[in-house]
Amino acid sequence: MKFNYSKLIGFIYSNEKLKNKTGFASYLGVTVQGLDAKLRGKAPFKQEEIAKIKKDFNLTPEEIDAYFFTFEFPKVNEADL
């Protein structure tokens, strides 16, 4: 199962404290390469990381769902239907 982190990426770049992936990686205590692996679905976000983000940025359960648990669905070719 693959997740779509586009809303999380939007949050990162729109947040004045984080500013970009480098700032977010530093905030999480991971390398930029480690963060990229998480955003590409090659490594999972840890529960502790999600809980920290939720607490520090006062995120609602709906925002957590949108940022971390939005499924990415495979593209369907109309010819295959």
Secondary structure, DSSP 8 states (H G I E B T S, - for coil): --B--HHHHHHHHH-TTT-SHHHHHHHHT--HHHHHHHHTTSS---HHHHHHHHHHTT--HHHHHHHH--B------GGG-
